[in-house]
Amino acid sequence: MIAASIVPADAISRVRSDLNSCAAVQATVQREGVVILQHASKRVPNYLLYDRYVANRSFCALGEVLERESVPAADTASCRVYVCKRYEPRFNDERFIFGN
């Protein structure tokens, strides 16, 4: 007989970036490592946009790279944070093909 225990995964915090200062948003991401940042859409009323933001590369999956993005904050329209994106090499880039 095999016994298994179910352990709940740590919940990822959801934070409204547009209701917090940029410093508070960045501090939350650094402290927690992974955060879902939400902000109001500029195009669609009462609609929240969101994505998963990370403190550093260690929170990205294999095959993903760290990219800098901006989210709106209460004190600035462009608060810099990081997101993991799937790496897709450009095969028409000679530096990639020939290793230069």
C-alpha positions in Angstrom: 0.0 0.0 0.0 1.3 3.5 -0.9 0.4 6.4 1.2 0.5 9.9 -0.2 0.0 13.2 1.5 -1.3 16.2 -0.2 0.4 19.5 0.7 -1.0 22.7 -0.6 1.3 24.8 -2.8 2.1 28.3 -1.6 -0.4 30.7 -3.0 0.9 33.4 -5.3 -0.1 36.9 -4.1 -2.2 39.1 -6.4 -1.3 42.8 -6.2 -3.0 45.7 -7.9 0.1 47.6 -9.3 -2.0 50.7 -10.2 -3.1 51.1 -6.6 0.4 50.8 -5.1 3.6 52.9 -5.5 6.3 51.5 -7.8 8.6 51.0 -4.9 6.0 48.9 -3.1 5.3 46.8 -6.2 9.0 46.1 -6.7 9.5 45.3 -3.0 6.6 42.8 -3.0 8.0 41.0 -6.1 11.5 40.9 -4.5 10.2 39.7 -1.2 7.8 37.0 -2.5 9.8 36.0 -5.7 6.6 35.5 -7.8 3.6 37.8 -7.8 0.6 38.2 -10.1 0.4 41.9 -10.8 -3.0 43.3 -11.9 -3.9 46.7 -13.3 -7.0 48.3 -14.9 -7.2 48.2 -18.6 -7.0 51.5 -20.4 -9.2 50.3 -23.2 -11.9 48.3 -21.5 -13.7 49.7 -18.5 -13.9 47.5 -15.4 -11.4 45.0 -16.9 -8.3 43.9 -15.1 -5.1 42.8 -17.0 -2.6 40.6 -15.2 0.5 38.6 -15.6 3.1 36.7 -13.6 6.1 38.7 -12.5 9.3 37.4 -10.9 12.2 38.6 -8.8 14.9 36.9 -10.9 15.7 34.2 -13.4 15.5 31.4 -10.9 11.7 31.7 -11.0 11.6 31.0 -14.8 11.1 27.6 -16.3 13.5 25.8 -18.5 13.5 27.4 -21.9 12.4 30.8 -20.6 14.4 34.0 -20.3 14.0 37.0 -18.1 12.7 40.1 -19.7 12.1 43.6 -18.3 8.5 45.0 -18.6 6.7 47.9 -17.3 3.4 48.1 -15.4 1.4 51.1 -14.3 1.8 52.0 -10.6 0.0 54.7 -8.5 3.0 57.0 -8.8 4.2 56.3 -12.3 2.9 55.0 -15.6 6.0 52.8 -16.1 7.2 50.7 -13.2 10.0 48.3 -14.2 9.5 44.6 -13.3 10.6 41.2 -14.7 8.6 38.5 -16.5 9.6 35.1 -17.8 9.2 34.6 -21.6 9.7 31.6 -23.7 13.0 31.9 -25.6 12.6 31.6 -29.3 15.9 32.0 -31.3 15.8 34.0 -34.5 17.2 31.5 -37.0 17.8 34.3 -39.6 20.3 35.9 -37.2 23.8 35.1 -38.5 25.2 35.5 -35.0 23.0 32.6 -33.8 23.8 30.4 -36.8 27.5 30.9 -37.0 28.2 31.6 -33.3 29.8 35.0 -33.9 
